[in-house]
Structure formats: C-alpha cells, structure tokens
Amino acid sequence: MIKLSNISKTFNTGKPNEVKAVQNLNLEIAPQDYVVIVGANGSGKSTLLNLIAGSLLPSAGTIEIDGQLVTRLKDFERSKWIARVFQNPLSGTAPDLTILDNFRLAALRTQSKDLLIGTTAQFKADVKDKVALLGMGLENKLDQDMGTLSGGQRQALTLMMSVMDECKILLLDEPTAALDPRSADLVMKTADRLIKDFKLTAILITHNLKDAHYYGNRLILMREGQIFKDYSCESKLSLTQNDLFSWFS
C-alpha cells in the first residue's frame, strides 16, 4: 500500500517564481494496482512520482509505504521497496559495464556491497534466462558493454534489472518517450508482463494516450498539481480513447 496524505510540494517558496507543483494531494494505491497517470506538462505528474520515489521531499504532508512512514527518507533509503525506470534509456544503466555487470549491480541494489562482489556461474545462468525472455538475442551477448546497445535494448534490460531484487513497487517515468514506436511497444509489453508475473504495484506516467487507455487498472488525470479525475477498474474500462483526448481539448 502506498498512501499519500495532504502532500504538497512548492519550489522557490516566497519568491516571484514560486511554483506550487503538487497541492494538498491525497492518494492511496493498493498492492498490485497498476496506476497510469496522465496530464499536461506542468500538471505535477513527475513531481508526484519523484515524491513517491524519494528524489524530492514534500513541503507538507506524509507518505507511507506498507504502513511505514517514509516521508523524510531519500530515494536510496526507499530502494528496498521501489525500482524505477526513467525516460532516458541512458539513466538506468552503466554504459561502460557489461550487460552482466549491470545486472549484478541491480541485484545488489538493496544489499551491502564490498570489494569482493562477483558473478557466479549460477547468477550468469539466471541472467541469461531472464534476458532471453526479451526475445532480442541479448542472452548471448552478456559480456557486451551496455553502452553499445540501442535505447530500446537498454530500456528493456533496465526493466529486467528492476526485478532482480525483491522490490514491490515499479515506477515508470515516461519509459518510451525517447524510443521509436517498435522499441516503445516492446518496452511496454515487457513492463506489463513483469508487473503481472512479479505481482508488482506499478505507476506509469505517459503522454501516450493509447498506452494510457490500454495498460493499467486505474487511470488518473492530474491538473495544476491535483488529481482531477480518478478512474478505477470497471470505470476505466468504460472509457474510450476519445474520452481521453477530450481531457486535453
């Protein structure tokens, strides 16, 4: 369960360029919910995701995860619950390390690290099996540097890396915005499969209204830092893509 109570975030408080990015927002997300958030630029979507991730701390209000108050915990302190895929495919991977080494770092993301970290034959086999699920042939290129791959390949691998530990929450911050249509489709289908297979709670921010209509079991529209519409389960199924387009007309 994710619970946000009276959350606000103001930038440049008291200055002429003050921005109230999120205003007195209340939101509860149940375990295994897949929530899609849409809204115009500046509506507060990314700020909200950053507040949940811990990349930003709120100006007011509280945040709970599984009943534990995490309001003042930063992102690395919330990593035992949360994995994240960013808009830029370059942000989620280390380009100068191999695919296998990137997966090793992801697997140790929430654990203590020392100079003796290594990859066993069993770990390599596990990674190979996971990467093979992508159907991209990369399971035979685990020693290839991540930086030599395309954006779509890196984003798909980032998704796989997100489930290498025991995270419960997956945050998807416009994960296909920088990709071509074919790569974007692969990434979204991969994310959907992983969310279902690993029973994750997921939040997707997207400007793609087709994806917003197709994916997830709950749809939220944000305006001016607040939740303007919130469609859950059956009510989301009754929406058409034309309904979504009308929100932005």
GUGU-630391 format. One record per residue (C-alpha): residue in one letter; y, z, x. Coordinates in steps of 0.1 Angstrom, whole numbers, padded with zeros to 4 digits, always signed. Layout:
<recs>
AYZX
...
</recs>
This chain:
<recs>
M+0000+0000+0000
I+0035-0009+0012
K+0063+0010-0006
L+0100+0004+0000
S+0123+0028-0018
N+0160+0022-0022
I+0161+0001+0010
S+0194-0012+0023
K+0204-0030+0055
T+0241-0036+0064
F+0252-0054+0095
N+0286-0048+0111
T+0293-0018+0089
G+0330-0012+0082
K+0341-0044+0100
P+0357-0076+0085
N+0324-0094+0090
E+0303-0067+0073
V+0271-0082+0057
K+0250-0064+0031
A+0217-0082+0038
V+0195-0060+0016
Q+0209-0038-0011
N+0191-0008-0027
L+0158-0027-0029
N+0126-0012-0044
L+0092-0029-0038
E+0056-0019-0040
I+0028-0041-0026
A-0008-0032-0034
P-0036-0036-0009
Q-0049-0072-0006
D-0019-0086-0025
Y-0007-0119-0012
V+0031-0120-0019
V+0052-0151-0015
I+0089-0146-0011
V+0114-0175-0017
G+0152-0176-0018
A+0182-0195-0004
N+0194-0190+0031
G+0211-0156+0034
S+0193-0141+0004
G+0177-0114+0026
K+0142-0127+0030
S+0139-0125+0067
T+0158-0092+0068
L+0133-0077+0044
L+0104-0089+0065
N+0120-0075+0096
L+0124-0042+0079
I+0088-0041+0069
A+0077-0051+0105
G+0100-0025+0121
S+0120-0051+0140
L+0150-0038+0121
L+0156-0002+0109
P+0171+0003+0075
S+0207+0016+0069
A+0193+0036+0040
G+0161+0042+0021
T+0124+0048+0031
I+0094+0027+0039
E+0058+0039+0036
I+0025+0022+0047
D-0007+0036+0033
G+0012+0068+0023
Q+0026+0074+0057
L+0064+0074+0062
V+0072+0047+0088
T+0109+0043+0081
R+0121+0051+0117
L+0090+0036+0135
K+0098+0004+0155
D+0076-0027+0154
F+0053-0018+0183
E+0046+0015+0166
R+0036-0002+0134
S+0013-0027+0152
K-0018-0007+0142
W-0011-0019+0106
I+0008-0051+0110
A+0003-0085+0126
R+0029-0112+0124
V+0032-0150+0127
F+0067-0163+0135
Q+0084-0195+0125
N+0085-0208+0161
P+0050-0215+0174
L+0061-0205+0209
S+0069-0170+0198
G+0034-0158+0192
T+0016-0168+0223
A+0020-0166+0261
P+0022-0202+0274
D+0012-0195+0310
L-0020-0178+0300
T-0052-0195+0288
I-0064-0195+0252
L-0090-0169+0261
D-0065-0146+0278
N-0042-0148+0248
F-0070-0137+0226
R-0078-0109+0249
L-0042-0096+0247
A-0043-0099+0209
A-0075-0079+0207
L-0059-0051+0228
R-0026-0052+0209
T-0031-0017+0194
Q-0051-0002+0223
S-0042+0014+0256
K-0041-0011+0284
D-0048-0007+0321
L-0053-0030+0352
L-0090-0034+0346
I-0087-0054+0314
G-0112-0082+0315
T-0131-0106+0293
T-0169-0102+0288
A-0193-0129+0280
Q-0197-0114+0245
F-0160-0114+0240
K-0157-0151+0251
A-0185-0160+0227
D-0168-0142+0198
V-0135-0160+0205
K-0154-0193+0207
D-0169-0187+0173
K-0136-0179+0157
V-0117-0208+0173
A-0145-0232+0162
L-0136-0223+0126
L-0104-0242+0130
G-0123-0275+0134
M-0099-0285+0162
G-0123-0287+0191
L-0104-0260+0210
E-0135-0237+0213
N-0145-0259+0243
K-0111-0255+0259
L-0107-0217+0261
D-0096-0220+0298
Q-0068-0243+0289
D-0032-0229+0292
M-0017-0222+0258
G+0015-0239+0268
T-0002-0273+0269
L-0011-0273+0232
S+0008-0287+0203
G+0029-0265+0180
G+0003-0268+0152
Q-0026-0258+0175
R-0007-0228+0188
Q+0002-0216+0153
A-0034-0219+0141
L-0046-0200+0172
T-0019-0173+0165
L-0033-0168+0131
M-0068-0164+0145
M-0054-0139+0171
S-0038-0119+0143
V-0072-0108+0131
M-0086-0099+0165
D-0079-0062+0159
E-0080-0041+0128
C-0046-0049+0113
K-0043-0046+0075
I-0011-0065+0069
L-0002-0100+0079
L+0035-0111+0078
L+0041-0149+0078
D+0077-0158+0085
E+0080-0195+0076
P+0050-0203+0098
T+0051-0240+0091
A+0088-0247+0093
A+0086-0263+0128
L+0054-0283+0121
D+0046-0318+0109
P+0030-0320+0074
R-0006-0323+0087
S-0003-0293+0110
A+0015-0273+0083
D-0013-0280+0059
L-0039-0268+0084
V-0020-0236+0092
M-0015-0227+0055
K-0052-0233+0047
T-0062-0213+0077
A-0040-0184+0067
D-0053-0185+0032
R-0089-0183+0044
L-0082-0155+0068
I-0063-0134+0042
K-0093-0137+0018
D-0120-0133+0044
F-0105-0102+0061
K-0091-0088+0028
L-0056-0086+0042
T-0024-0077+0025
A-0001-0106+0032
I+0036-0115+0028
L+0047-0151+0032
I+0083-0163+0035
T+0087-0200+0028
H+0112-0227+0018
N+0083-0249+0008
L+0082-0246-0030
K+0049-0264-0032
D+0033-0238-0010
A+0051-0210-0029
H+0035-0224-0061
Y+0000-0228-0047
Y-0005-0198-0025
G-0005-0161-0032
N-0010-0140-0063
R+0026-0128-0066
L+0059-0146-0063
I+0093-0130-0056
L+0127-0147-0056
M+0155-0130-0037
R+0192-0134-0042
E+0220-0116-0024
G+0197-0090-0009
Q+0179-0081-0041
I+0148-0090-0060
F+0160-0114-0087
K+0126-0124-0102
D+0091-0110-0096
Y+0061-0128-0110
S+0026-0112-0106
C-0009-0126-0111
E-0011-0142-0145
S+0027-0147-0149
K+0028-0166-0116
L+0001-0189-0129
S+0022-0199-0158
L+0050-0212-0136
T+0053-0249-0127
Q+0069-0264-0096
N+0098-0275-0119
D+0104-0238-0127
L+0107-0230-0090
F+0131-0259-0084
S+0153-0247-0113
W+0158-0214-0095
F+0178-0232-0068
S+0197-0257-0090
</recs>
